[in-house]
Amino acid sequence: MTLRLPSTEGGMYTYTPRSEPARFTAGGPPLTSRTVFAAAHVVADPYADTSPDAPAAVDWDATLAFRRHLWSHGLAVAEAMDTAQRGMGLDWTGAAELIRRSAAEAKAVGGRIACGVGTDQLAPGAASLEDVRTAYEEQLALVEEAGAQAILMASRALAAAATAPDDYLDVYAHLLRRAAEPVVLHWLGPMFDPALKGYWGSTDLDAATETFLQVIAEHPDKVDGIKISLLDAGRETELRRRLPAGVRCYTGDDFHYPELIAGDEQGFSHALLGVFDPLGPLAAEAVRVLDTGDTKGFRELLDPTVELARHLFRSPTRFYKTGVVFLAWLAGHQDHFTMAGGLQSARSLPHLARAYELADGLGLFPDPARAEARMRSLLSVYGVHP
């Protein structure tokens, strides 16, 4: 059987799907050489009568089942992050419920979880630095009460309110003093969220890096690690080498993750990646190979996934979530291709077709026949027929 797929360059082409199911199974020894978080998506409720401007309607059963899937492969879960449509369909009320439910599920199954702390309960518009601090404090308290590790996410409101690097230093110093346990600091670049341009007080990345490092240097005991999402491997490596002893670097670079996780003679990055949502089982197997000291085998498994990752995260990068949820549907982790805020329409049919082809070629689908049938059903909605 073949499929007629629309090309990203125009026209149609014929693709022959593979028939072998994914060979990656749950279980296996714990990951030891790297700490690996998969930032997980949320599953929308397809039957809710909602609109793009309304609060997200979440299918809680399917959402929690997906987290159990990630934990079953030995991965940690990064919850209520960008991949979960935080600020792009999932508001703070929904995120708070997601954190409570996922943290309880993590405790029940023995899974590791860290949750995003932000300021998205603030109304759009001008907010003072005091408003930002208070909003961060509220979310930090909820995450800690839920028993999860906190990830201090970049704040749109702080980016708008801050007038100088000292504003960032003051806000983060206040939060780190209040944190009960070491947190992960998250630097999300403007390719993921344009509202974060100039974060840390400067559009000059060298200057911004110095402010970021100053925050860490002044509170190393309260920083478990940093997550860098700038899609710049050289900058991440340079920054990683300047971290105080004991502070980890969690790569958020969905373009260069194999080389950054493998590392070099001066160190390596752990991982906190949105692309490990669809790649979870394969990524876990690759890290287990790395645990044995086999860097070559690790790269042989993970390097071929980069083409898919670069495709999913192509500009405009912030819409990568559409491809992530699409692949979850094809893989059978949910019964529909519906997203909060109607974001399933954010990528073109040719883009989705290419994502299907690349994922199928990597053997990511537990049931290739089901993935093919679902791809055919989507094609028919767009008027494409065999």
C-alpha positions as CSV (number, residue, x, y, z in Angstrom):
1,M,0.0,0.0,0.0
2,T,1.2,3.5,-0.8
3,L,0.1,7.0,0.2
4,R,-0.1,10.1,-2.0
5,L,1.3,12.9,0.2
6,P,1.5,16.6,-0.5
7,S,5.0,17.9,-0.7
8,T,6.3,21.0,1.2
9,E,7.7,22.1,-2.2
10,G,4.4,21.7,-4.0
11,G,2.7,18.8,-5.8
12,M,2.2,15.3,-4.7
13,Y,4.5,12.3,-4.2
14,T,4.1,8.6,-3.4
15,Y,5.2,7.2,-0.1
16,T,5.3,3.6,1.0
17,P,4.8,3.3,4.8
18,R,6.8,0.8,6.8
19,S,5.1,-2.2,8.3
20,E,7.4,-3.0,11.3
21,P,6.1,-1.7,14.6
22,A,8.2,0.4,16.9
23,R,10.8,-1.8,18.7
24,F,11.0,0.4,21.8
25,T,9.3,-1.2,24.9
26,A,8.6,0.1,28.3
27,G,10.7,-0.9,31.3
28,G,14.4,-1.3,31.5
29,P,16.9,0.0,34.1
30,P,16.8,3.6,35.3
31,L,18.7,6.2,33.3
32,T,21.9,6.9,35.2
33,S,24.4,9.0,33.2
34,R,21.9,11.8,32.3
35,T,18.8,13.3,33.8
36,V,16.2,13.4,31.0
37,F,12.9,15.3,31.1
38,A,10.4,15.1,28.4
39,A,8.2,18.3,28.2
40,A,4.7,16.8,27.8
41,H,1.7,18.0,25.7
42,V,-1.8,18.1,26.9
43,V,-4.7,16.2,25.3
44,A,-7.7,18.4,24.6
45,D,-11.3,17.3,25.1
46,P,-12.6,17.1,21.5
47,Y,-16.2,17.1,22.6
48,A,-16.1,20.3,24.6
49,D,-18.1,23.2,23.1
50,T,-15.3,25.7,23.3
51,S,-13.5,28.4,21.2
52,P,-10.0,29.6,20.7
53,D,-10.5,32.4,23.3
54,A,-12.1,30.2,25.9
55,P,-10.2,28.3,28.7
56,A,-8.8,25.0,27.5
57,A,-10.9,21.9,27.9
58,V,-8.6,19.0,28.8
59,D,-9.1,15.3,28.5
60,W,-7.6,14.4,31.9
61,D,-7.6,10.7,31.5
62,A,-5.7,10.8,28.2
63,T,-3.4,13.5,29.4
64,L,-2.3,11.6,32.5
65,A,-2.1,8.3,30.5
66,F,0.5,10.0,28.3
67,R,2.6,11.0,31.3
68,R,2.5,7.4,32.5
69,H,3.8,6.4,29.1
70,L,6.8,8.7,29.5
71,W,7.5,7.5,33.1
72,S,7.2,3.8,32.0
73,H,10.2,4.4,29.7
74,G,12.3,5.9,32.6
75,L,11.9,9.6,31.6
76,A,11.1,12.4,33.9
77,V,8.2,14.7,33.0
78,A,8.4,18.5,32.7
79,E,4.9,19.6,33.3
80,A,2.9,22.7,32.4
81,M,5.6,24.0,30.2
82,D,5.7,25.5,26.6
83,T,4.9,22.0,25.1
84,A,1.7,21.9,27.2
85,Q,0.6,25.1,25.3
86,R,1.3,27.2,28.4
87,G,0.3,30.7,27.2
88,M,-0.9,29.3,23.9
89,G,-4.2,27.8,24.8
90,L,-3.6,26.7,28.4
91,D,-4.3,29.4,31.0
92,W,-3.1,29.5,34.6
93,T,-6.3,27.9,35.9
94,G,-5.9,25.0,33.6
95,A,-2.1,24.8,34.3
96,A,-2.7,24.7,38.0
97,E,-5.1,21.8,37.7
98,L,-2.7,20.0,35.4
99,I,0.1,20.5,38.0
100,R,-2.0,19.1,40.8
101,R,-3.2,16.1,38.9
102,S,0.2,15.2,37.3
103,A,2.1,15.6,40.6
104,A,-0.4,13.3,42.3
105,E,0.0,10.8,39.4
106,A,3.8,11.0,39.7
107,K,3.6,10.2,43.4
108,A,1.3,7.3,42.7
109,V,3.6,5.7,40.1
110,G,7.0,6.8,41.4
111,G,7.7,9.1,38.5
112,R,9.9,12.2,38.6
113,I,8.2,15.5,37.8
114,A,9.1,19.2,37.6
115,C,6.5,21.9,36.9
116,G,6.6,25.3,35.3
117,V,6.2,28.4,37.5
118,G,5.3,31.6,35.7
119,T,3.2,34.7,35.9
120,D,0.4,33.9,33.4
121,Q,-2.4,34.6,35.8
122,L,-1.7,38.3,35.3
123,A,-4.1,40.0,33.0
124,P,-2.6,41.2,29.7
125,G,-1.3,44.8,29.9
126,A,1.0,46.7,32.2
127,A,2.1,44.9,35.4
128,S,4.5,46.2,38.0
129,L,7.5,44.4,39.2
130,E,5.7,43.8,42.5
131,D,2.8,42.2,40.5
132,V,5.3,39.9,38.8
133,R,6.9,38.9,42.1
134,T,3.5,38.2,43.6
135,A,2.3,36.1,40.6
136,Y,5.5,34.1,40.6
137,E,5.2,33.5,44.4
138,E,1.6,32.2,44.0
139,Q,2.6,29.7,41.4
140,L,5.8,28.6,43.2
141,A,3.7,27.9,46.3
142,L,1.3,25.7,44.3
143,V,4.1,23.7,42.7
144,E,5.8,23.1,46.0
145,E,2.6,22.2,47.8
146,A,2.0,19.6,45.0
147,G,5.3,18.0,45.8
148,A,7.0,18.8,42.5
149,Q,10.2,20.5,41.6
150,A,9.9,24.0,40.4
151,I,11.0,25.3,37.0
152,L,11.1,29.1,37.0
153,M,10.0,29.9,33.5
154,A,10.7,33.2,31.7
155,S,7.8,35.7,32.2
156,R,6.2,37.8,29.5
157,A,5.1,40.2,32.2
158,L,8.6,40.6,33.6
159,A,10.0,41.1,30.1
160,A,7.5,44.0,29.7
161,A,8.0,45.5,33.1
162,A,11.7,45.3,33.5
163,T,13.7,48.3,32.4
164,A,17.2,47.1,33.3
165,P,19.2,43.9,34.2
166,D,18.9,44.8,37.9
167,D,15.1,44.3,37.7
168,Y,15.7,40.7,36.7
169,L,18.4,40.2,39.4
170,D,16.0,41.6,42.1
171,V,13.0,39.5,41.0
172,Y,14.9,36.2,40.7
173,A,16.9,36.8,43.9
174,H,13.6,37.2,45.7
175,L,12.2,34.0,44.3
176,L,15.2,31.9,44.9
177,R,15.3,33.0,48.5
178,R,11.7,31.9,48.9
179,A,12.1,28.6,47.1
180,A,12.1,25.6,49.5
181,E,14.2,23.4,47.2
182,P,16.6,24.1,44.3
183,V,14.9,25.1,41.1
184,V,15.5,24.9,37.4
185,L,15.9,28.3,35.8
186,H,14.5,28.5,32.2
187,W,15.8,30.8,29.5
188,L,13.4,30.6,26.6
189,G,14.4,32.4,23.5
190,P,12.2,34.7,21.4
191,M,12.0,32.0,18.6
192,F,9.7,30.1,21.0
193,D,7.9,33.2,22.3
194,P,8.5,36.6,20.6
195,A,7.3,38.4,23.8
196,L,10.5,37.3,25.5
197,K,12.8,39.3,23.3
198,G,15.4,41.1,25.4
199,Y,15.1,38.8,28.4
200,W,17.6,39.3,31.2
201,G,17.6,43.0,30.2
202,S,19.3,43.0,26.8
203,T,18.9,41.9,23.2
204,D,22.7,41.4,23.2
205,L,22.9,37.7,24.1
206,D,26.4,38.2,25.5
207,A,25.1,40.8,28.0
208,A,22.0,38.8,28.8
209,T,24.2,35.7,29.5
210,E,26.2,37.7,32.1
211,T,23.1,38.7,33.9
212,F,21.8,35.1,33.8
213,L,25.1,33.8,35.2
214,Q,25.1,36.5,37.9
215,V,21.7,35.2,39.2
216,I,23.1,31.7,39.4
217,A,26.4,32.8,41.0
218,E,24.6,34.7,43.8
219,H,22.4,31.7,44.7
220,P,24.1,28.5,43.6
221,D,22.6,26.5,46.4
222,K,19.0,27.3,45.2
223,V,19.7,26.4,41.5
224,D,19.5,22.7,40.6
225,G,20.1,23.6,36.9
226,I,19.4,25.8,34.0
227,K,17.4,25.0,30.9
228,I,18.6,26.8,27.8
229,S,16.3,27.1,24.8
230,L,18.1,29.3,22.4
231,L,18.8,26.8,19.6
232,D,22.5,27.8,19.7
233,A,24.7,24.8,20.6
234,G,27.9,26.9,20.8
235,R,26.4,29.4,23.2
236,E,24.9,26.6,25.4
237,T,28.3,24.8,25.5
238,E,30.1,28.0,26.5
239,L,27.5,28.8,29.1
240,R,27.6,25.3,30.5
241,R,31.3,25.5,31.1
242,R,30.8,28.6,33.2
243,L,28.3,27.1,35.6
244,P,29.2,26.8,39.3
245,A,30.0,23.2,40.4
246,G,26.8,21.3,41.0
247,V,24.6,23.3,38.8
248,R,23.4,21.3,35.8
249,C,22.7,22.4,32.3
250,Y,19.5,20.9,30.8
251,T,19.5,21.3,27.1
252,G,16.4,22.7,25.6
253,D,18.0,22.8,22.1
254,D,15.7,20.8,19.9
255,F,18.1,21.2,17.0
256,H,21.4,20.0,18.5
257,Y,20.5,17.7,21.4
258,P,22.5,14.6,20.5
259,E,25.8,16.4,20.5
260,L,25.0,18.4,23.6
261,I,23.8,15.4,25.6
262,A,26.8,13.4,24.5
263,G,29.1,16.3,25.5
264,D,32.8,16.6,25.2
265,E,35.9,16.3,27.4
266,Q,34.8,19.3,29.4
267,G,31.3,18.2,30.2
268,F,27.8,17.5,28.9
269,S,24.2,18.6,29.1
270,H,21.3,16.8,30.7
271,A,18.0,17.3,28.8
272,L,14.6,19.0,29.1
273,L,13.1,18.8,25.7
274,G,9.8,19.2,23.9
275,V,11.0,16.9,21.1
276,F,11.3,14.1,23.6
277,D,7.5,14.0,23.8
278,P,7.3,12.1,20.5
279,L,10.8,10.7,20.8
280,G,10.4,9.5,24.4
281,P,10.9,5.7,24.0
282,L,13.7,6.1,21.5
283,A,15.4,8.8,23.5
284,A,15.3,6.6,26.6
285,E,16.9,3.7,24.8
286,A,19.6,5.9,23.5
287,V,20.5,7.2,26.9
288,R,20.6,3.6,28.3
289,V,23.2,3.0,25.6
290,L,25.1,6.1,26.7
291,D,24.9,4.8,30.3
292,T,27.2,1.9,29.2
293,G,29.8,4.4,28.0
294,D,28.9,3.8,24.3
295,T,28.7,7.3,23.0
296,K,28.9,6.1,19.4
297,G,25.9,3.9,19.8
298,F,24.0,6.7,21.5
299,R,24.7,9.0,18.5
300,E,23.8,6.3,16.1
301,L,20.4,6.0,17.7
302,L,19.7,9.7,18.3
303,D,21.3,11.5,15.4
304,P,18.8,10.2,12.8
305,T,16.0,11.9,14.8
306,V,17.3,15.4,14.3
307,E,15.8,15.8,10.8
308,L,12.3,15.2,12.3
309,A,13.1,17.6,15.2
310,R,14.2,20.3,12.9
311,H,11.1,19.9,10.9
312,L,8.8,20.0,13.9
313,F,10.5,23.1,15.2
314,R,11.0,25.0,12.0
315,S,10.0,28.7,12.0
316,P,7.7,29.9,13.4
317,T,9.1,27.6,16.1
318,R,6.4,28.3,18.7
319,F,4.0,26.2,16.6
320,Y,6.0,23.0,17.1
321,K,3.3,21.8,19.5
322,T,1.0,21.1,16.5
323,G,3.4,18.5,15.1
324,V,4.0,17.0,18.6
325,V,0.2,16.4,19.2
326,F,-0.2,15.2,15.6
327,L,2.4,12.5,16.2
328,A,0.8,11.5,19.5
329,W,-2.4,11.0,17.6
330,L,-0.8,8.9,14.9
331,A,1.0,6.8,17.6
332,G,-2.2,6.0,19.3
333,H,-1.7,8.1,22.5
334,Q,-5.0,9.9,21.9
335,D,-8.0,9.2,19.7
336,H,-8.2,12.6,17.9
337,F,-6.1,15.4,16.5
338,T,-7.7,18.3,18.4
339,M,-5.8,20.9,20.4
340,A,-6.6,23.6,22.9
341,G,-7.2,26.9,21.1
342,G,-7.7,25.1,17.8
343,L,-3.9,25.0,17.4
344,Q,-4.2,21.8,15.2
345,S,-4.7,24.3,12.3
346,A,-1.3,26.0,13.0
347,R,0.7,23.8,10.6
348,S,-0.1,23.0,6.9
349,L,-1.0,19.6,5.5
350,P,2.3,19.3,3.7
351,H,4.1,20.0,7.0
352,L,2.2,17.3,8.8
353,A,2.7,14.8,5.9
354,R,6.4,15.3,6.1
355,A,6.3,14.8,9.9
356,Y,4.4,11.6,9.4
357,E,6.9,10.3,6.8
358,L,9.9,11.2,9.0
359,A,8.4,9.6,12.1
360,D,7.4,6.5,10.2
361,G,10.9,6.2,8.8
362,L,12.3,6.3,12.4
363,G,9.9,3.5,13.4
364,L,8.2,5.6,16.1
365,F,4.7,4.2,15.7
366,P,3.7,1.2,17.8
367,D,1.1,0.3,15.2
368,P,2.2,1.5,11.7
369,A,-1.1,0.4,10.2
370,R,-3.1,2.6,12.6
371,A,-0.8,5.5,11.9
372,E,-1.3,5.0,8.1
373,A,-5.0,4.8,8.5
374,R,-5.1,8.0,10.5
375,M,-2.9,9.7,8.0
376,R,-5.3,8.7,5.3
377,S,-8.3,10.0,7.2
378,L,-6.6,13.4,7.6
379,L,-5.7,13.5,3.9
380,S,-9.4,12.8,3.0
381,V,-10.5,15.7,5.1
382,Y,-8.3,17.9,2.9
383,G,-9.7,16.3,-0.2
384,V,-6.7,14.1,-0.9
385,H,-7.7,10.6,-2.0
386,P,-5.6,7.6,-3.1
